[in-house]
Amino acid sequence: MECVEIAKMTSKGQITVPSMIRGILKLKQGSTVIFKVTRNGVLILPCEIKEKNPYTSKEWQKIEKLVAEKGKVYSSASQAKKHLKNL
């Protein structure tokens, strides 16, 4: 499929994606796109951004355990490291 459309850039560097292209790519208000520069030109691809949890469930368990032990004092750094290693 070949589709050629033209858009003019504003002084702020913005362009309006032509309606035919928006329809083909199923873009709507708030959609996110990727611009990829290739040897043949620029690709515009629709994409979806999803939130990713930065910690695994095992890491969350360690964090919750650390929070529960708030205020615990160790007499040396090696004791603290040993405790953390055992979590």
Chimera marker file (.cmm) of the C-alpha trace (Angstrom):
<marker_set name="trace">
<marker id="1" x="0.000" y="0.000" z="0.000" r="1" g="1" b="0" radius="0.5"/>
<marker id="2" x="1.379" y="3.401" z="-0.909" r="1" g="1" b="0" radius="0.5"/>
<marker id="3" x="-0.067" y="6.582" z="0.496" r="1" g="1" b="0" radius="0.5"/>
<marker id="4" x="1.511" y="9.996" z="0.013" r="1" g="1" b="0" radius="0.5"/>
<marker id="5" x="0.335" y="12.996" z="2.026" r="1" g="1" b="0" radius="0.5"/>
<marker id="6" x="1.907" y="16.408" z="2.654" r="1" g="1" b="0" radius="0.5"/>
<marker id="7" x="1.942" y="18.416" z="5.884" r="1" g="1" b="0" radius="0.5"/>
<marker id="8" x="3.483" y="21.782" z="6.683" r="1" g="1" b="0" radius="0.5"/>
<marker id="9" x="5.555" y="22.339" z="9.840" r="1" g="1" b="0" radius="0.5"/>
<marker id="10" x="4.694" y="25.241" z="12.154" r="1" g="1" b="0" radius="0.5"/>
<marker id="11" x="7.226" y="27.623" z="13.690" r="1" g="1" b="0" radius="0.5"/>
<marker id="12" x="7.137" y="25.440" z="16.813" r="1" g="1" b="0" radius="0.5"/>
<marker id="13" x="8.187" y="22.331" z="14.842" r="1" g="1" b="0" radius="0.5"/>
<marker id="14" x="4.714" y="20.775" z="14.914" r="1" g="1" b="0" radius="0.5"/>
<marker id="15" x="2.931" y="19.045" z="12.061" r="1" g="1" b="0" radius="0.5"/>
<marker id="16" x="-0.603" y="17.779" z="11.700" r="1" g="1" b="0" radius="0.5"/>
<marker id="17" x="-0.745" y="14.121" z="10.721" r="1" g="1" b="0" radius="0.5"/>
<marker id="18" x="-3.089" y="13.985" z="7.725" r="1" g="1" b="0" radius="0.5"/>
<marker id="19" x="-6.443" y="12.346" z="8.465" r="1" g="1" b="0" radius="0.5"/>
<marker id="20" x="-5.846" y="9.505" z="5.968" r="1" g="1" b="0" radius="0.5"/>
<marker id="21" x="-2.581" y="8.591" z="7.754" r="1" g="1" b="0" radius="0.5"/>
<marker id="22" x="-4.266" y="8.884" z="11.171" r="1" g="1" b="0" radius="0.5"/>
<marker id="23" x="-6.927" y="6.478" z="9.949" r="1" g="1" b="0" radius="0.5"/>
<marker id="24" x="-4.433" y="3.957" z="8.584" r="1" g="1" b="0" radius="0.5"/>
<marker id="25" x="-2.363" y="4.044" z="11.789" r="1" g="1" b="0" radius="0.5"/>
<marker id="26" x="-5.492" y="4.172" z="13.998" r="1" g="1" b="0" radius="0.5"/>
<marker id="27" x="-4.200" y="7.315" z="15.742" r="1" g="1" b="0" radius="0.5"/>
<marker id="28" x="-6.501" y="9.392" z="17.900" r="1" g="1" b="0" radius="0.5"/>
<marker id="29" x="-6.076" y="12.280" z="20.317" r="1" g="1" b="0" radius="0.5"/>
<marker id="30" x="-3.429" y="11.357" z="22.880" r="1" g="1" b="0" radius="0.5"/>
<marker id="31" x="-1.860" y="8.608" z="20.739" r="1" g="1" b="0" radius="0.5"/>
<marker id="32" x="1.906" y="8.159" z="20.978" r="1" g="1" b="0" radius="0.5"/>
<marker id="33" x="4.121" y="7.679" z="17.950" r="1" g="1" b="0" radius="0.5"/>
<marker id="34" x="7.756" y="6.736" z="17.387" r="1" g="1" b="0" radius="0.5"/>
<marker id="35" x="9.929" y="8.511" z="14.831" r="1" g="1" b="0" radius="0.5"/>
<marker id="36" x="12.678" y="6.297" z="13.436" r="1" g="1" b="0" radius="0.5"/>
<marker id="37" x="15.256" y="7.729" z="11.031" r="1" g="1" b="0" radius="0.5"/>
<marker id="38" x="16.389" y="5.222" z="8.376" r="1" g="1" b="0" radius="0.5"/>
<marker id="39" x="18.514" y="5.453" z="5.225" r="1" g="1" b="0" radius="0.5"/>
<marker id="40" x="15.329" y="5.706" z="3.177" r="1" g="1" b="0" radius="0.5"/>
<marker id="41" x="13.596" y="8.350" z="5.285" r="1" g="1" b="0" radius="0.5"/>
<marker id="42" x="11.667" y="8.634" z="8.520" r="1" g="1" b="0" radius="0.5"/>
<marker id="43" x="9.244" y="5.983" z="9.760" r="1" g="1" b="0" radius="0.5"/>
<marker id="44" x="6.345" y="7.055" z="11.937" r="1" g="1" b="0" radius="0.5"/>
<marker id="45" x="5.018" y="4.149" z="13.959" r="1" g="1" b="0" radius="0.5"/>
<marker id="46" x="2.196" y="4.034" z="16.504" r="1" g="1" b="0" radius="0.5"/>
<marker id="47" x="3.224" y="2.756" z="19.917" r="1" g="1" b="0" radius="0.5"/>
<marker id="48" x="1.720" y="2.118" z="23.319" r="1" g="1" b="0" radius="0.5"/>
<marker id="49" x="3.468" y="3.106" z="26.516" r="1" g="1" b="0" radius="0.5"/>
<marker id="50" x="2.694" y="0.912" z="29.501" r="1" g="1" b="0" radius="0.5"/>
<marker id="51" x="3.725" y="1.460" z="33.082" r="1" g="1" b="0" radius="0.5"/>
<marker id="52" x="6.196" y="-1.138" z="34.288" r="1" g="1" b="0" radius="0.5"/>
<marker id="53" x="6.700" y="-1.999" z="37.938" r="1" g="1" b="0" radius="0.5"/>
<marker id="54" x="10.361" y="-1.264" z="38.760" r="1" g="1" b="0" radius="0.5"/>
<marker id="55" x="10.519" y="-4.094" z="41.330" r="1" g="1" b="0" radius="0.5"/>
<marker id="56" x="9.722" y="-7.793" z="41.250" r="1" g="1" b="0" radius="0.5"/>
<marker id="57" x="7.412" y="-9.229" z="43.902" r="1" g="1" b="0" radius="0.5"/>
<marker id="58" x="10.456" y="-10.727" z="45.660" r="1" g="1" b="0" radius="0.5"/>
<marker id="59" x="12.138" y="-7.301" z="45.744" r="1" g="1" b="0" radius="0.5"/>
<marker id="60" x="8.933" y="-5.723" z="47.117" r="1" g="1" b="0" radius="0.5"/>
<marker id="61" x="8.933" y="-8.313" z="49.904" r="1" g="1" b="0" radius="0.5"/>
<marker id="62" x="12.498" y="-7.308" z="50.825" r="1" g="1" b="0" radius="0.5"/>
<marker id="63" x="11.571" y="-3.620" z="50.756" r="1" g="1" b="0" radius="0.5"/>
<marker id="64" x="8.524" y="-4.206" z="52.966" r="1" g="1" b="0" radius="0.5"/>
<marker id="65" x="10.660" y="-6.208" z="55.378" r="1" g="1" b="0" radius="0.5"/>
<marker id="66" x="13.211" y="-3.379" z="55.516" r="1" g="1" b="0" radius="0.5"/>
<marker id="67" x="10.467" y="-0.813" z="56.156" r="1" g="1" b="0" radius="0.5"/>
<marker id="68" x="9.076" y="-2.944" z="58.982" r="1" g="1" b="0" radius="0.5"/>
<marker id="69" x="12.530" y="-2.992" z="60.596" r="1" g="1" b="0" radius="0.5"/>
<marker id="70" x="12.848" y="0.792" z="60.433" r="1" g="1" b="0" radius="0.5"/>
<marker id="71" x="15.014" y="2.132" z="63.214" r="1" g="1" b="0" radius="0.5"/>
<marker id="72" x="17.135" y="-0.975" z="63.684" r="1" g="1" b="0" radius="0.5"/>
<marker id="73" x="20.741" y="-0.027" z="64.504" r="1" g="1" b="0" radius="0.5"/>
<marker id="74" x="23.847" y="-2.075" z="63.799" r="1" g="1" b="0" radius="0.5"/>
<marker id="75" x="27.187" y="-1.662" z="65.523" r="1" g="1" b="0" radius="0.5"/>
<marker id="76" x="29.129" y="-2.079" z="62.289" r="1" g="1" b="0" radius="0.5"/>
<marker id="77" x="28.701" y="-1.811" z="58.548" r="1" g="1" b="0" radius="0.5"/>
<marker id="78" x="29.567" y="-5.486" z="58.161" r="1" g="1" b="0" radius="0.5"/>
<marker id="79" x="26.659" y="-6.474" z="60.449" r="1" g="1" b="0" radius="0.5"/>
<marker id="80" x="24.285" y="-4.322" z="58.386" r="1" g="1" b="0" radius="0.5"/>
<marker id="81" x="25.589" y="-5.834" z="55.120" r="1" g="1" b="0" radius="0.5"/>
<marker id="82" x="25.226" y="-9.337" z="56.569" r="1" g="1" b="0" radius="0.5"/>
<marker id="83" x="21.622" y="-8.580" z="57.530" r="1" g="1" b="0" radius="0.5"/>
<marker id="84" x="20.811" y="-7.222" z="54.070" r="1" g="1" b="0" radius="0.5"/>
<marker id="85" x="22.390" y="-10.256" z="52.427" r="1" g="1" b="0" radius="0.5"/>
<marker id="86" x="20.148" y="-12.555" z="54.476" r="1" g="1" b="0" radius="0.5"/>
<marker id="87" x="16.941" y="-10.854" z="53.379" r="1" g="1" b="0" radius="0.5"/>
<link id1="1" id2="2" r="1" g="1" b="0" radius="0.2"/>
<link id1="2" id2="3" r="1" g="1" b="0" radius="0.2"/>
<link id1="3" id2="4" r="1" g="1" b="0" radius="0.2"/>
<link id1="4" id2="5" r="1" g="1" b="0" radius="0.2"/>
<link id1="5" id2="6" r="1" g="1" b="0" radius="0.2"/>
<link id1="6" id2="7" r="1" g="1" b="0" radius="0.2"/>
<link id1="7" id2="8" r="1" g="1" b="0" radius="0.2"/>
<link id1="8" id2="9" r="1" g="1" b="0" radius="0.2"/>
<link id1="9" id2="10" r="1" g="1" b="0" radius="0.2"/>
<link id1="10" id2="11" r="1" g="1" b="0" radius="0.2"/>
<link id1="11" id2="12" r="1" g="1" b="0" radius="0.2"/>
<link id1="12" id2="13" r="1" g="1" b="0" radius="0.2"/>
<link id1="13" id2="14" r="1" g="1" b="0" radius="0.2"/>
<link id1="14" id2="15" r="1" g="1" b="0" radius="0.2"/>
<link id1="15" id2="16" r="1" g="1" b="0" radius="0.2"/>
<link id1="16" id2="17" r="1" g="1" b="0" radius="0.2"/>
<link id1="17" id2="18" r="1" g="1" b="0" radius="0.2"/>
<link id1="18" id2="19" r="1" g="1" b="0" radius="0.2"/>
<link id1="19" id2="20" r="1" g="1" b="0" radius="0.2"/>
<link id1="20" id2="21" r="1" g="1" b="0" radius="0.2"/>
<link id1="21" id2="22" r="1" g="1" b="0" radius="0.2"/>
<link id1="22" id2="23" r="1" g="1" b="0" radius="0.2"/>
<link id1="23" id2="24" r="1" g="1" b="0" radius="0.2"/>
<link id1="24" id2="25" r="1" g="1" b="0" radius="0.2"/>
<link id1="25" id2="26" r="1" g="1" b="0" radius="0.2"/>
<link id1="26" id2="27" r="1" g="1" b="0" radius="0.2"/>
<link id1="27" id2="28" r="1" g="1" b="0" radius="0.2"/>
<link id1="28" id2="29" r="1" g="1" b="0" radius="0.2"/>
<link id1="29" id2="30" r="1" g="1" b="0" radius="0.2"/>
<link id1="30" id2="31" r="1" g="1" b="0" radius="0.2"/>
<link id1="31" id2="32" r="1" g="1" b="0" radius="0.2"/>
<link id1="32" id2="33" r="1" g="1" b="0" radius="0.2"/>
<link id1="33" id2="34" r="1" g="1" b="0" radius="0.2"/>
<link id1="34" id2="35" r="1" g="1" b="0" radius="0.2"/>
<link id1="35" id2="36" r="1" g="1" b="0" radius="0.2"/>
<link id1="36" id2="37" r="1" g="1" b="0" radius="0.2"/>
<link id1="37" id2="38" r="1" g="1" b="0" radius="0.2"/>
<link id1="38" id2="39" r="1" g="1" b="0" radius="0.2"/>
<link id1="39" id2="40" r="1" g="1" b="0" radius="0.2"/>
<link id1="40" id2="41" r="1" g="1" b="0" radius="0.2"/>
<link id1="41" id2="42" r="1" g="1" b="0" radius="0.2"/>
<link id1="42" id2="43" r="1" g="1" b="0" radius="0.2"/>
<link id1="43" id2="44" r="1" g="1" b="0" radius="0.2"/>
<link id1="44" id2="45" r="1" g="1" b="0" radius="0.2"/>
<link id1="45" id2="46" r="1" g="1" b="0" radius="0.2"/>
<link id1="46" id2="47" r="1" g="1" b="0" radius="0.2"/>
<link id1="47" id2="48" r="1" g="1" b="0" radius="0.2"/>
<link id1="48" id2="49" r="1" g="1" b="0" radius="0.2"/>
<link id1="49" id2="50" r="1" g="1" b="0" radius="0.2"/>
<link id1="50" id2="51" r="1" g="1" b="0" radius="0.2"/>
<link id1="51" id2="52" r="1" g="1" b="0" radius="0.2"/>
<link id1="52" id2="53" r="1" g="1" b="0" radius="0.2"/>
<link id1="53" id2="54" r="1" g="1" b="0" radius="0.2"/>
<link id1="54" id2="55" r="1" g="1" b="0" radius="0.2"/>
<link id1="55" id2="56" r="1" g="1" b="0" radius="0.2"/>
<link id1="56" id2="57" r="1" g="1" b="0" radius="0.2"/>
<link id1="57" id2="58" r="1" g="1" b="0" radius="0.2"/>
<link id1="58" id2="59" r="1" g="1" b="0" radius="0.2"/>
<link id1="59" id2="60" r="1" g="1" b="0" radius="0.2"/>
<link id1="60" id2="61" r="1" g="1" b="0" radius="0.2"/>
<link id1="61" id2="62" r="1" g="1" b="0" radius="0.2"/>
<link id1="62" id2="63" r="1" g="1" b="0" radius="0.2"/>
<link id1="63" id2="64" r="1" g="1" b="0" radius="0.2"/>
<link id1="64" id2="65" r="1" g="1" b="0" radius="0.2"/>
<link id1="65" id2="66" r="1" g="1" b="0" radius="0.2"/>
<link id1="66" id2="67" r="1" g="1" b="0" radius="0.2"/>
<link id1="67" id2="68" r="1" g="1" b="0" radius="0.2"/>
<link id1="68" id2="69" r="1" g="1" b="0" radius="0.2"/>
<link id1="69" id2="70" r="1" g="1" b="0" radius="0.2"/>
<link id1="70" id2="71" r="1" g="1" b="0" radius="0.2"/>
<link id1="71" id2="72" r="1" g="1" b="0" radius="0.2"/>
<link id1="72" id2="73" r="1" g="1" b="0" radius="0.2"/>
<link id1="73" id2="74" r="1" g="1" b="0" radius="0.2"/>
<link id1="74" id2="75" r="1" g="1" b="0" radius="0.2"/>
<link id1="75" id2="76" r="1" g="1" b="0" radius="0.2"/>
<link id1="76" id2="77" r="1" g="1" b="0" radius="0.2"/>
<link id1="77" id2="78" r="1" g="1" b="0" radius="0.2"/>
<link id1="78" id2="79" r="1" g="1" b="0" radius="0.2"/>
<link id1="79" id2="80" r="1" g="1" b="0" radius="0.2"/>
<link id1="80" id2="81" r="1" g="1" b="0" radius="0.2"/>
<link id1="81" id2="82" r="1" g="1" b="0" radius="0.2"/>
<link id1="82" id2="83" r="1" g="1" b="0" radius="0.2"/>
<link id1="83" id2="84" r="1" g="1" b="0" radius="0.2"/>
<link id1="84" id2="85" r="1" g="1" b="0" radius="0.2"/>
<link id1="85" id2="86" r="1" g="1" b="0" radius="0.2"/>
<link id1="86" id2="87" r="1" g="1" b="0" radius="0.2"/>
</marker_set>
